[in-house]
Amino acid sequence: MKRNVAVCVGVMVAVAAGAAGAEERTEGTAVSEPHPAPVQEAPPPGAVAVPLPALSPAPLVEAATGGEPARAATVAQRTDTEEIRVPVVLMAMPHVSTAGTATERVVTTFALGALGTHAKRVDGIALSLGANWVGELSGAQLTLGANVVRGPASGAQFAVGGNVVTGDLEGLQSAVGLNVVKGTAAAGQFAVGGNVVGGALSGGQFSVGANIAGSGGVGGQFTVGANIATAPLKGVQAAAGANLAPSMSGLQASAGFNYAGRMEGAQLSLLNVGGDVSGAQVGLVNIAGKADGLQLGLINVARESQGEALGLLSFIGNGQANVQVWASDLAYTNVAVKFGGRHFHTLLTLGFNPGTDTHRRRYVAGMGFGAHIPTGPLFFDLDVIGSSVHADNLFRDGDGLNVLGQLRLVAGWQVAKRFALIGGVTGNTLVTWDNGDRWEELGIGPEWRSVSDGGRTTVRVWPGVLLGVQL
């Protein structure tokens, strides 16, 4: 009887174990052919039958937990815990907050800190007395110390100390100290100290100190100090100090110094320096390698010019550089240095006339400007010259105050490359002060004379001629 009971119990346990294994295979795998249950031999007399499946509960455990999906659920749960999402977080300092110590995993809308805030991402506002330090920003940061974004930022940063974005910025930076963007900046930077963009600029930089655009871009740089673009820039550079760019398309304006390796636009400053300039240079001193446009200043210098140079002194490599020697009614011997651009030139003149029994020795020194019109081997010059007349030497006192103005029309014939014959007519006007006309012997033709101011001022007008050569 005991043997029969043992056999029955063994059979029941085996059947239950087989059913559990079949269920586990049905849930975990595709439908498969059933296997016939093994035939168990009856246990020897006096032994209790214990089926082998009953000794290993693994199939039952996997069936109860769902097998592999249980491990996947565990991994998914760990991934979800990488970010701690809270709408508001209060922080005494980084890693000390209402969201715990893992502040580098915090994603929040509003972060308020005492010494500082720290978060993985802020999609709203980060406010602190010390510093705001986040991985990504989509909103605003306000602090008395420094704002730092280690990735891209879209929004605004306001600080008394400085703002730093190590990625790209779309928005605004405002600081009393320094603004830095290591990536591209499509926004505005306002600083009392300086603004720096490592990538391309698309917007404006405004500072009292300096603006730097590391990869050029499109926009404007405005400062009291200096604007620097280390790559081509399209837009405006305006400074009280200096503007520097390897290539500029637009406007450079300063009270000090402008430099562009290649310039398409205009330079306005006391000193303008450019490589290839296509546009205009307006200042006291203008220097260009190759100019295609206008140089307007006291001193203009260019290796080559396809435009015009207007100034007190213009030195153009492919322009005019001549010496004129002529005789006139004012002085038997006159020498002038003529230099300038293709169509406008400057004249520095000096004349001498030896004394005779009826005429005093005369020195005439002056300076003038003129327009040059080439027409093949012939050319025409229209000059305006202002001079003063002296006796005995150029610096003798007592000659009286006088100004001699001349309007000259000169025609030239280019006989050889460096030799031309010149001749022309002049209109002379001499104004003398200090009690009378002391140069009555001047002039060879009819004259018009006017005396005013009680005889102290005399104006005389007469025609003249000149004949000479140009080298």
C-alpha positions in Angstrom: 0.0 0.0 0.0 2.8 2.5 0.9 4.6 1.6 -2.4 1.4 2.5 -4.4 1.0 5.8 -2.6 4.6 6.8 -3.3 4.2 5.9 -7.0 1.1 8.0 -7.3 2.8 11.0 -5.6 5.8 10.8 -7.9 3.6 10.7 -11.0 1.6 13.7 -9.9 4.7 15.9 -9.3 6.2 14.9 -12.7 2.9 15.8 -14.5 2.8 19.2 -12.7 6.5 20.0 -13.6 6.0 19.0 -17.2 3.0 21.3 -17.5 4.9 24.2 -16.1 7.8 23.6 -18.5 5.4 23.4 -21.5 3.8 26.7 -20.5 7.2 28.3 -20.2 8.2 27.1 -23.7 4.9 28.3 -25.2 5.4 31.9 -23.8 9.1 32.3 -24.5 9.5 30.6 -28.0 7.5 30.0 -31.1 5.2 27.0 -31.4 7.2 23.8 -31.5 6.4 20.1 -31.7 5.5 18.6 -28.3 7.9 16.0 -27.0 6.6 12.8 -25.5 7.1 12.7 -21.8 9.8 10.3 -20.7 8.7 7.0 -19.2 9.9 6.8 -15.6 10.8 3.5 -14.2 9.2 2.6 -10.9 11.4 3.2 -7.9 12.9 0.3 -6.1 11.0 -1.0 -3.1 11.2 1.3 0.0 12.5 4.4 -2.0 10.5 7.7 -2.4 10.4 8.9 -6.0 11.5 12.5 -6.5 11.3 13.7 -10.1 14.3 15.6 -11.5 12.3 18.6 -12.8 11.2 19.3 -9.3 14.8 19.9 -8.1 15.4 22.8 -10.6 12.8 25.7 -10.2 14.5 27.9 -12.9 11.8 27.2 -15.6 9.1 28.1 -13.0 11.0 31.4 -12.0 11.5 32.5 -15.6 7.9 31.7 -16.5 6.7 33.7 -13.5 8.9 36.8 -14.4 8.6 36.6 -18.1 12.2 35.5 -18.9 14.3 37.9 -21.0 11.8 40.8 -20.9 12.4 41.1 -17.2 16.0 42.0 -17.8 15.1 44.5 -20.6 12.6 46.2 -18.2 15.5 46.5 -15.7 17.7 48.2 -18.3 14.9 50.5 -19.4 14.4 51.5 -15.8 18.0 52.5 -15.4 17.8 54.6 -18.6 14.9 56.5 -17.2 16.8 57.3 -14.1 19.6 59.1 -16.0 17.5 62.3 -15.9 15.9 63.8 -12.9 13.0 65.8 -14.1 11.6 68.4 -11.7 9.7 71.6 -12.6 11.5 73.6 -9.9 14.7 73.0 -8.0 16.3 75.0 -5.2 20.0 74.8 -4.6 22.4 76.0 -2.0 25.3 75.0 -4.3 25.9 72.3 -7.0 25.1 68.8 -5.6 23.2 70.3 -2.7 19.6 70.7 -3.9 16.0 69.8 -3.3 16.4 67.2 -6.2 19.3 65.4 -4.4 23.0 65.4 -4.9 23.0 64.2 -8.6 22.4 67.7 -9.9 24.2 66.9 -13.2 21.2 64.8 -14.1 18.6 67.4 -13.3 16.3 68.7 -16.1 14.2 71.6 -14.9 12.2 74.7 -15.8 13.2 76.9 -12.9 16.5 76.7 -11.0 17.1 79.0 -8.0 20.5 78.9 -6.3 22.3 80.8 -3.5 25.9 80.2 -4.4 25.1 78.6 -7.7 22.9 76.3 -9.8 23.9 73.2 -11.6 21.7 71.1 -14.0 21.9 69.0 -17.1 19.4 71.2 -18.9 17.3 74.3 -18.1 14.2 74.9 -20.2 13.3 78.1 -18.4 15.3 80.3 -16.0 18.4 79.8 -13.9 18.9 82.4 -11.2 21.7 82.6 -8.7 24.0 85.0 -6.8 27.1 83.1 -7.7 27.1 81.1 -10.9 24.8 79.2 -13.2 26.3 76.0 -14.7 24.2 73.9 -17.1 24.8 71.5 -19.9 22.1 72.9 -22.2 20.1 76.1 -22.0 16.7 77.0 -23.6 15.7 80.1 -21.7 17.6 82.6 -19.6 20.4 82.7 -17.0 20.8 85.6 -14.6 23.7 85.9 -12.1 26.1 88.3 -10.4 29.0 86.0 -11.1 29.2 83.8 -14.2 26.9 81.9 -16.5 28.3 78.8 -18.1 26.6 76.6 -20.7 28.7 73.5 -21.7 26.6 72.8 -24.8 24.3 74.8 -27.1 22.3 77.7 -25.8 19.1 79.3 -27.0 18.0 82.3 -25.0 19.8 84.9 -22.9 22.6 85.2 -20.4 22.9 88.2 -18.1 25.9 88.5 -15.7 28.0 91.1 -13.9 31.0 88.8 -14.3 30.9 86.8 -17.5 29.0 84.5 -19.8 30.4 81.4 -21.5 28.8 79.1 -24.0 31.0 76.3 -25.3 28.6 75.4 -28.1 26.5 77.5 -30.4 24.4 80.4 -29.2 21.1 81.7 -30.5 20.2 84.6 -28.4 21.7 87.3 -26.2 24.7 87.7 -24.0 25.1 90.7 -21.7 27.9 91.2 -19.2 29.9 93.8 -17.4 32.9 91.6 -17.9 33.3 89.2 -20.8 31.1 87.2 -23.2 32.5 84.1 -24.8 30.9 81.8 -27.4 33.2 79.0 -28.7 30.8 78.0 -31.4 28.7 80.1 -33.8 26.7 83.0 -32.5 23.5 84.1 -34.1 22.6 86.9 -31.7 23.9 89.9 -29.9 26.7 90.3 -27.4 26.8 93.4 -25.1 29.7 93.9 -22.7 31.7 96.5 -21.0 34.7 94.4 -21.2 34.9 92.2 -24.3 33.0 89.9 -26.6 34.5 86.7 -28.2 33.0 84.4 -30.8 35.1 81.4 -31.7 32.8 80.4 -34.6 31.0 82.5 -37.2 29.2 85.6 -36.2 25.6 86.3 -37.3 24.5 89.3 -35.4 26.1 92.1 -33.4 28.9 92.6 -30.9 28.8 95.8 -28.7 31.5 96.5 -26.2 33.6 99.1 -24.5 36.7 97.0 -24.7 37.1 94.6 -27.7 35.1 92.4 -30.0 36.6 89.3 -31.6 35.0 87.2 -34.3 37.1 84.1 -34.7 35.5 82.8 -37.9 34.2 86.1 -39.3 30.6 85.9 -40.4 27.9 88.4 -41.2 27.0 91.2 -38.8 28.4 94.2 -37.0 31.1 94.9 -34.4 30.8 98.2 -32.4 33.3 99.1 -29.7 35.2 101.9 -28.1 38.4 99.8 -28.2 39.1 97.4 -31.1 37.2 95.1 -33.4 39.0 92.0 -34.6 37.8 89.5 -37.2 40.2 86.7 -37.9 38.3 85.5 -41.0 36.2 87.2 -43.7 33.5 89.5 -42.3 30.5 91.0 -44.1 28.9 93.9 -42.3 30.2 96.9 -40.2 33.2 97.4 -38.0 32.9 100.7 -36.0 35.4 101.6 -33.3 36.9 104.6 -31.6 40.2 102.7 -31.6 40.9 100.2 -34.4 39.2 97.7 -36.8 41.1 94.7 -38.1 40.0 92.1 -40.6 41.7 89.8 -43.2 38.8 90.4 -45.6 36.0 92.9 -45.2 32.9 93.5 -47.2 31.1 96.5 -45.9 32.2 99.5 -43.8 35.2 100.1 -41.5 34.9 103.3 -39.5 37.1 104.4 -36.6 38.8 107.4 -35.1 42.1 105.6 -35.1 43.1 102.8 -37.5 41.5 100.5 -40.1 43.1 97.5 -41.6 41.7 95.0 -44.1 43.8 92.5 -46.2 41.0 92.7 -48.8 38.4 95.4 -48.7 35.2 95.7 -50.6 33.4 98.8 -49.4 34.7 101.8 -47.5 37.3 102.6 -44.9 36.8 105.8 -42.8 39.6 106.7 -40.3 42.6 108.8 -39.6 44.7 105.9 -41.0 43.4 103.4 -43.5 45.5 100.4 -44.6 44.3 97.8 -47.1 45.7 95.2 -49.4 43.3 95.0 -52.4 40.8 97.8 -51.9 37.7 98.0 -54.1 35.7 101.0 -52.9 36.9 104.1 -51.0 39.4 105.1 -48.4 38.7 108.4 -46.7 41.1 109.6 -44.0 44.2 111.6 -43.2 46.5 108.8 -44.5 45.3 106.1 -46.9 47.5 103.2 -47.9 46.6 100.4 -50.3 48.3 97.7 -52.3 46.0 97.8 -55.2 43.2 100.4 -55.2 40.1 100.3 -57.4 38.1 103.3 -56.4 38.7 106.5 -54.5 41.4 107.6 -52.1 40.6 110.9 -50.4 43.0 112.2 -47.8 45.9 114.4 -47.0 48.3 111.6 -48.0 47.4 108.8 -50.4 49.7 105.8 -51.2 49.1 102.9 -53.5 51.3 100.5 -55.4 48.7 100.4 -58.2 45.5 102.3 -58.7 42.6 101.9 -61.2 40.7 104.7 -59.6 41.4 108.2 -58.4 43.5 109.7 -55.6 42.6 113.1 -54.2 44.9 114.5 -51.6 47.6 116.9 -50.6 50.2 114.3 -51.4 49.4 111.3 -53.5 52.0 108.7 -54.3 50.7 106.2 -56.9 52.9 103.6 -58.5 51.2 103.7 -61.9 50.3 107.4 -61.6 52.1 110.7 -62.3 55.7 111.3 -61.2 57.3 114.1 -63.2 59.5 117.1 -63.0 58.6 120.3 -64.9 61.1 123.1 -65.8 59.8 126.3 -67.4 60.2 130.0 -67.9 57.5 132.5 -67.2 56.9 136.2 -66.8 57.2 135.8 -63.0 60.5 134.1 -63.0 63.0 133.1 -65.7 63.6 129.7 -64.0 60.8 127.6 -62.5 60.9 124.0 -61.2 58.0 121.9 -60.1 57.6 118.3 -58.8 54.4 116.8 -60.2 53.0 113.7 -58.6 49.6 112.0 -58.1 47.1 109.6 -59.7 46.1 109.1 -63.3 44.0 112.2 -63.5 44.7 114.4 -60.4 48.1 115.6 -59.2 49.9 117.8 -56.8 52.5 120.5 -57.7 55.3 121.8 -55.5 56.9 124.8 -57.3 59.9 127.0 -56.8 60.9 129.9 -59.0 63.9 132.3 -59.2 64.5 135.5 -61.1 68.0 137.3 -60.9 68.0 140.9 -60.0 68.7 143.7 -62.5 69.0 147.5 -62.4 65.3 147.9 -62.6 64.0 144.7 -61.0 64.7 143.1 -57.6 65.8 139.6 -57.2 62.7 137.4 -56.7 62.0 134.0 -55.2 58.6 132.4 -55.8 57.5 129.3 -53.8 54.1 127.7 -54.0 52.0 124.6 -54.0 49.1 123.6 -56.2 46.7 121.0 -57.5 45.6 120.0 -61.0 43.7 117.8 -63.3 45.5 115.7 -66.0 43.7 114.8 -69.2 45.7 112.4 -71.5 44.7 112.1 -75.1 47.3 109.9 -76.8 50.7 111.7 -77.2 49.0 115.0 -76.2 47.8 115.9 -72.7 46.3 118.9 -71.0 46.7 120.1 -67.4 44.5 122.5 -65.6 46.3 123.7 -62.5 45.5 126.0 -59.5 48.7 127.2 -57.7 49.1 129.4 -54.6 52.5 131.1 -54.1 54.2 133.8 -52.2 56.8 136.3 -53.6 60.0 137.2 -51.7 63.0 139.4 -52.4 66.7 138.4 -51.7 65.7 135.1 -50.1 62.6 133.1 -49.3 62.6 133.9 -45.6 63.5 137.6 -45.5 61.3 139.8 -43.3 59.8 143.0 -44.6 58.5 141.7 -47.9 55.0 142.3 -46.8 52.2 139.9 -46.8 51.3 138.7 -50.2 49.5 135.8 -52.0 49.9 135.0 -55.7 47.2 132.9 -57.2 47.6 131.3 -60.6 45.2 129.5 -62.9 47.2 127.6 -65.5 46.1 125.9 -68.7 49.1 123.8 -69.9 49.3 121.7 -73.1 52.0 119.0 -73.5 53.3 116.8 -76.3 54.9 113.5 -75.2 57.9 113.4 -77.4 59.4 110.3 -75.6 58.4 108.2 -72.7 60.1 110.5 -70.1 60.2 113.7 -72.1 57.5 116.2 -73.2 57.3 119.8 -74.3 54.9 122.0 -72.4 53.5 125.4 -72.9 50.5 127.4 -71.7 48.8 130.5 -70.5 48.2 131.7 -66.9 45.9 134.0 -65.1 47.7 135.8 -62.2 46.2 137.5 -59.2 48.5 139.1 -56.6 47.0 140.4 -53.3 49.3 142.4 -51.0 48.7 143.8 -47.6 50.8 145.9 -45.2 50.7 149.3 -46.7 51.1 149.1 -50.4 52.0 147.1 -53.5 55.7 146.4 -53.4 55.7 144.2 -56.6 54.7 146.7 -59.3 57.3 145.3 -61.7 55.5 142.0 -62.0 53.6 141.3 -65.2 54.2 141.8 -68.9 50.7 142.4 -70.1 47.7 144.6 -69.4 46.6 144.5 -65.8 43.6 145.4 -63.6 44.4 147.0 -60.2 42.3 147.7 -57.1 43.3 149.5 -53.9 41.2 149.3 -50.8 41.4 149.6 -47.0 43.0 153.0 -47.1 45.8 151.8 -49.4 46.7 148.9 -47.2 45.4 146.2 -49.6 46.1 146.0 -53.3 44.8 143.5 -55.8 46.4 143.2 -59.2 45.3 140.8 -62.1 47.2 140.2 -65.3 47.8 137.4 -67.9 51.0 135.4 -68.3 52.7 132.7 -70.4 55.0 129.8 -69.7 57.2 127.5 -71.9 59.2 124.5 -70.8 59.7 120.8 -70.6 58.4 117.9 -68.5 60.6 115.0 -67.5 
